[in-house]
Amino acid sequence: MRRLLLFVMVFPLLMVSCSREGKELAAKLHLADSLIEAEPDSGVALLVSLREQAEDASKANRYRYQLLLAKAMNKTYRPITTDSVMREVADYYDDHGSANDRMEAHYLLGCAYRDMGDLPQALLQYETAISRADTTSEDCDFKTLGRIYGQAADILCDFQQPKDLLEYSRKARRFALMGEDALSAISAYEHMANAYEIMEMPDSEIAISEKTSRMYLAFGYREWAASALAPIIDDYVSRGDLANAKRCIDIYEKESGFFDSNGNVMSGREVYYFQKSRYYIGVSKLDSAIFYLRKLQGKPNLDINERNAVAKGLYELYEKLGNADSTLKYSIIVGNLAEESRLWQMKQNTSRTNAIHKYNALREKADQKERESISAWNILFKTVGLALIVIVFLLYLGKRKDRSLKDERQRAEQNQLLYNQAREDLFQTQTTFSQFKKRTKEKNKRLAQEYGMQVSQLREEITRLCKPHEKAEVDNRICGAAIAEKFHKIANSPGQHPSMQDWHELRAMMSEELPEFNKILSNGGSLHIEELDISILIRLHFRLSEISNLTERSLANISVMRRRMLKKVTRKDGSAQDYDQFLQNIY
């Protein structure tokens, strides 16, 4: 009884004490929130000092503490290395707090995914944060909303999605202005230049970048104003506007803060030397151009883009100098690097595509969880249906090809019968001619003339019948060759291309089986190796779509080449089909 009485007396005191401690912590957290915006490092220090107190606090204060800690880390550019805590915080604020709290919780969860390198998840959380904002409310945090759009725009730029990047940049600028965040508004406007660069619209990129620089300068951000001009130096050089290119170069070097007293650009930005060398090539200061190209070339561990820049710069330089040997040398290097760059770009595009696919999958999952099962079956049915369509189409192509070969064999057999019959007729005619020759000279002379004419006609008929037979035999040999079958397989396998050894084997087979082919094509004029390869594929009855896949040329380009080769080989004008017919008659 005495213990119960003691508990009844102490419990209210404990409740009052806990309530007072909770209010004190809430006040300190409010102070920390204010410090994060004004003095981020001081805000972090205060939050660190409150860690133990927050661990024993109520759920509301505990999650408020974690939200502010993540906000402070993001503000001071410290990476958030785990998403587990912020997932709990976001889940909590989905059911508690204001629209601004929900928006900020998902925004910071997106920042955690960003710091962990999971950009699709980050973009999904940014969009979730945007959906949590109440833009109709007077106390909507437009400043944070503008930053969320800006962070999403960064990811869309990395994903090479210029249209979405433009849309998000415009919204980031709009909400930054509504939140009176001038610097973020200018930064969002600068993002639009990135979108126009991706879309290869230099006029728009130049206009946006110039205006961005002026806006930064108006607010006193001279270094950022100078940096905004760097991407358009190359645009000005490419269009021949060397005066503006020089203006941007001077501002960038003097005011960006990226150069030391000797004019050396900071590490990681050495590709700028290529831009400057192109300017010097444009103004014919070739010694200066080669100086900056060699400077870039001297950087250790050049990446593919930097090596490509050096090669292109030296190619343009030696072409300007008229040095044919060096121009040829670097044109070959540029060509080799172009292939390496293409493979690197394919890898980058694959990574972007995978990231976009992952993002789309995550968004679909978030929007349609209740229909996951139905969607899975739909995808399965569509996949099976598409597979069946592909299989049926391939079977149809196979049957059509078999039917074509069967028809060719039947024609060859029929021609063989006619050929044998003609030979038999010739033999009988020659026997009759010999018998008649023994008769009177006058009669034999007349008969000899008549039968001689018949013999000539029969020989012509034999010759006529032999040609299709011989052509069919030649076609069967060359079209049925193993290397020809291999090329058909490659042509119908997306993503595969014949190797140089494959092309060499194909040409060798044609030289062996159809030696007249190269002789006839070289009589009219010398064909380039690619023109000869296309001619061989046409002679082997490859479809134009297969030739396009094998040579990586468009159908329109192949059509133009066929007409040009007809003119080159036969000295006659005609259609692409005329050239195909001309090739088929070579056997």
Protein Blocks (a to p, Z undefined) as FASTA:
>chain_A
ZZmmmmmmmmmmmmmmmmmmmmmmmmmmmmmmmmmmmmmmlmmmmmmmmmmmmmmmcfkl
mmmmmmmmmmmmmmnopacfbfklmmmmmmmmmmgcjfklmmmmmmmmmmmmmmnopakl
mmmmmmmmmmmpcfkbmklcfklmmmmmmmmmmmmmmnopaklmmmmmmmmmmmmmmnop
aklmmmmmmmmmmmmmmnopaklmmmmmmmmmmmmmmnopaklmmmmmmmmmmmmmmnop
amlmmmmmmmmmmmnopacfkopacehilmmmmmmmmmmmmnopaklmmmmmmmmmmpgh
iafklmmmmmmmmmmmmmmnopaklmmmmmmmmmmmmmmmmmmmmmmmmmmmmmmmmmmm
mmmmmmmmmlmmmmmmmmmmmmmmmmmmmmmmmmmmmmmmmmmmmmmmmmmmmmmmmmmm
mmmmmmmmmmmmmmmmmmcfklmmmmmmmmmmmmmmmmmmmmmmmmmmmmmmmmmmmmmp
mklmmmmmmmmmghiacdfklmmmmmmmmmmmmmmlmmmmmmnoccdfklmmmmmmmmno
pafklmmmmnopafklmmmmmmmmmmmmnopacdfklmmmmmmmpZZ
